Amino acid sequence: MGKLIALEWKKNRVGRYALGAAVLTAGLFARIDVYGAFVRGAKAGMETLLQMAPCLCAVLTLTALLRETGLLGALTEALRPALEALRLPGEAAAVVLLRPLSGSAALAAVSDVMARMGADSRAARLCCVISGASETVFFTASLYLGAAGVKRSRYAVPAALAAYAAGVWAAAWLV
């Protein structure tokens, strides 16, 4: 078994070298300054990173503040009756609130629900479906709209949140 793993590692390493050599060879045949193109691409990537960083920092800071200040727990308890009226167990409230902000925070909430309620409980299954079948709306919007330089999102975020709410509601009825 160990020899097989070593052979796979060598194959992957050779493939990476072959890809790099192919790119360099194609660039030389096309008479392209490969190093200059690489530097220009890296510079454009850094500029994009600098445009997106404030948006990403805001979303991640908000997520941390919700969890660490106890506001998430208070919102979960406040929304419990409304969510239960929609056939969502109260335990799923943290996932419903966190998923539009951060995938990792929602995954931690799913793990917490599974630990408290059991992996086969309806709440755990519902949290898994919501987490797996939805998108981190604010994270994705800040990433793509920030990279594109969009200052006003207009209807993009409300439409995405409406789609998220419809998905959560559908999950509540189907799971």
VMD Tcl script that draws the C-alpha trace (Angstrom):
set ca {
  {0.00 0.00 0.00}
  {2.85 2.39 0.84}
  {4.47 1.85 -2.57}
  {1.18 2.66 -4.30}
  {0.87 5.95 -2.42}
  {4.49 6.85 -3.28}
  {3.82 6.05 -6.96}
  {0.69 8.24 -6.99}
  {2.65 11.08 -5.40}
  {5.34 10.80 -8.07}
  {2.75 10.77 -10.86}
  {1.10 13.91 -9.53}
  {4.46 15.64 -9.15}
  {5.45 14.74 -12.73}
  {2.08 15.99 -13.99}
  {2.57 19.34 -12.29}
  {6.06 19.70 -13.79}
  {4.70 18.73 -17.21}
  {1.95 21.35 -16.97}
  {4.44 24.06 -16.00}
  {6.78 23.06 -18.79}
  {3.91 23.05 -21.30}
  {2.85 26.58 -20.27}
  {6.41 27.88 -20.53}
  {6.95 26.16 -23.90}
  {3.67 27.52 -25.30}
  {4.61 31.00 -24.11}
  {8.02 30.80 -25.75}
  {6.60 29.55 -29.07}
  {4.02 32.36 -29.02}
  {6.82 34.84 -28.23}
  {5.15 35.97 -25.00}
  {7.08 37.40 -22.07}
  {5.95 34.65 -19.68}
  {7.51 36.21 -16.59}
  {6.03 39.63 -17.41}
  {2.60 38.09 -17.93}
  {2.92 36.29 -14.60}
  {3.87 39.50 -12.79}
  {0.99 41.42 -14.40}
  {-1.44 38.68 -13.36}
  {-0.11 38.67 -9.80}
  {-0.42 42.47 -9.66}
  {-4.04 42.32 -10.88}
  {-4.77 39.61 -8.28}
  {-3.37 41.76 -5.49}
  {-5.45 44.74 -6.65}
  {-8.57 42.56 -6.60}
  {-7.67 41.34 -3.12}
  {-7.30 44.91 -1.88}
  {-10.73 45.79 -3.33}
  {-12.42 42.81 -1.68}
  {-10.66 42.82 1.70}
  {-12.83 45.49 3.39}
  {-16.06 43.71 2.38}
  {-14.78 40.34 3.58}
  {-13.51 41.81 6.84}
  {-16.92 43.35 7.51}
  {-18.79 40.07 6.93}
  {-16.37 38.02 9.04}
  {-16.37 40.62 11.84}
  {-20.17 40.67 11.92}
  {-20.28 36.89 12.16}
  {-17.79 36.86 15.03}
  {-19.65 39.63 16.86}
  {-22.97 37.77 16.56}
  {-21.50 34.63 18.07}
  {-19.24 36.14 20.75}
  {-21.60 38.79 22.14}
  {-24.47 36.38 22.67}
  {-26.66 38.26 20.20}
  {-26.99 35.10 18.11}
  {-28.42 33.21 21.10}
  {-30.86 36.04 21.82}
  {-31.98 36.19 18.18}
  {-32.36 32.41 18.13}
  {-34.66 32.48 21.16}
  {-36.61 35.45 19.82}
  {-37.18 33.78 16.44}
  {-37.99 30.34 17.85}
  {-41.82 30.78 17.85}
  {-41.88 32.20 14.33}
  {-39.62 29.46 13.00}
  {-41.67 26.74 14.67}
  {-44.78 28.17 13.01}
  {-42.97 27.60 9.68}
  {-42.22 23.98 10.70}
  {-38.57 24.78 11.49}
  {-37.28 23.45 14.80}
  {-35.94 26.17 17.06}
  {-32.56 24.43 17.13}
  {-32.14 25.28 13.44}
  {-32.41 29.03 14.03}
  {-28.67 29.53 14.44}
  {-27.98 27.83 11.11}
  {-30.72 29.83 9.38}
  {-29.26 33.07 10.72}
  {-25.58 32.26 10.14}
  {-25.67 30.60 6.72}
  {-26.15 33.83 4.72}
  {-23.11 35.29 6.49}
  {-20.54 32.53 6.83}
  {-20.34 28.92 5.76}
  {-17.87 27.94 8.47}
  {-19.97 29.53 11.22}
  {-23.06 27.74 9.90}
  {-21.14 24.46 9.78}
  {-20.14 24.95 13.42}
  {-23.82 25.55 14.26}
  {-24.78 22.37 12.36}
  {-22.18 20.44 14.34}
  {-23.58 21.87 17.56}
  {-27.14 20.83 16.62}
  {-25.92 17.33 15.76}
  {-24.11 17.03 19.08}
  {-27.11 18.22 21.10}
  {-29.98 16.62 19.19}
  {-28.36 13.59 17.57}
  {-27.27 13.14 13.97}
  {-30.52 11.44 12.93}
  {-32.86 14.01 14.44}
  {-35.08 16.11 12.19}
  {-33.32 19.28 13.37}
  {-29.90 17.90 12.38}
  {-31.12 16.65 9.01}
  {-32.81 19.98 8.32}
  {-29.69 21.93 9.30}
  {-27.60 19.76 6.97}
  {-29.99 20.34 4.07}
  {-30.11 24.10 4.68}
  {-26.35 24.33 5.00}
  {-25.64 22.15 1.99}
  {-28.27 23.52 -0.36}
  {-27.85 27.24 0.21}
  {-25.25 29.90 -0.42}
  {-23.51 32.36 1.86}
  {-25.39 35.32 0.42}
  {-23.53 38.22 2.02}
  {-20.10 36.61 1.71}
  {-20.63 35.82 -1.97}
  {-22.20 39.20 -2.71}
  {-19.35 41.06 -1.02}
  {-16.80 38.94 -2.85}
  {-18.21 39.24 -6.38}
  {-19.73 42.69 -6.20}
  {-16.60 44.00 -4.49}
  {-14.37 42.43 -7.15}
  {-16.50 43.95 -9.91}
  {-16.41 47.37 -8.25}
  {-20.20 47.55 -7.83}
  {-21.10 50.26 -5.31}
  {-24.88 49.65 -5.13}
  {-26.14 46.11 -5.40}
  {-29.71 47.27 -6.05}
  {-31.80 44.08 -6.21}
  {-29.07 41.45 -6.12}
  {-28.91 40.96 -2.35}
  {-32.69 41.17 -1.69}
  {-33.32 38.68 -4.50}
  {-30.66 36.34 -3.13}
  {-32.13 36.59 0.38}
  {-35.62 35.88 -1.00}
  {-34.27 32.80 -2.77}
  {-32.53 31.73 0.46}
  {-35.77 32.15 2.44}
  {-37.68 30.13 -0.16}
  {-35.06 27.39 0.07}
  {-35.23 27.31 3.86}
  {-39.02 27.17 3.74}
  {-38.94 24.36 1.15}
  {-36.46 22.44 3.27}
  {-38.71 22.81 6.29}
  {-41.61 21.25 4.40}
  {-39.66 18.53 2.61}
  {-37.33 17.25 5.34}
}
mol new
graphics top color blue
foreach p $ca { graphics top sphere $p radius 0.5 }
foreach p [lrange $ca 0 end-1] q [lrange $ca 1 end] { graphics top cylinder $p $q radius 0.2 }
display resetview
